[in-house]
Amino acid sequence: MGKKIDVASLEVIVGTLYPPPFDEPCVSRERIKLGDAAGLTQYGVNLMRLPPGAWSSQRHWQSRQDEFIYVLSGEVTLMTDAGAELLRAGDCAGFKAGDPNGHCLQNLSSADATVLEVGTRIAGDSATYSDIDMLAPGGVGYTHKNGTPYPKTPRRGAKS
């Protein structure tokens, strides 16, 4: 059997598990887990589609996971501590584990954007959300920064 992945046959995961109101900018984002389809265990690879107005995530940074993104089509705005930076097809960026300069992508254009996301899979990784009162302490859901858990919520998403 070949190694080619039939992307069209894979599940499209729409939306987010973020608690309200932090879910709102991400409800129309779509991801296809290419790394899982290939059986990869050391790093994840996602094909992400951001319709106009959608965000990839809330601005965050990972404690142990390196992340890398490559813009395949369209344009996105990378938001970091330095402000907004426009990325177009062919542009890429990387985010080193432990660097507290939070990041997210926002599609501020009027057309879809497609981005390839790559991230290491490291046990004990956690995410800190720079602009909001939220942490993701590795596999436990979401908590306030003081450790109080947010109620678990189902994935919320809407096809655009």
Order of alpha helices (4+ residues) and beta strands (2+ residues): beta-beta-alpha-beta-beta-beta-beta-beta-beta-beta-beta-beta-beta
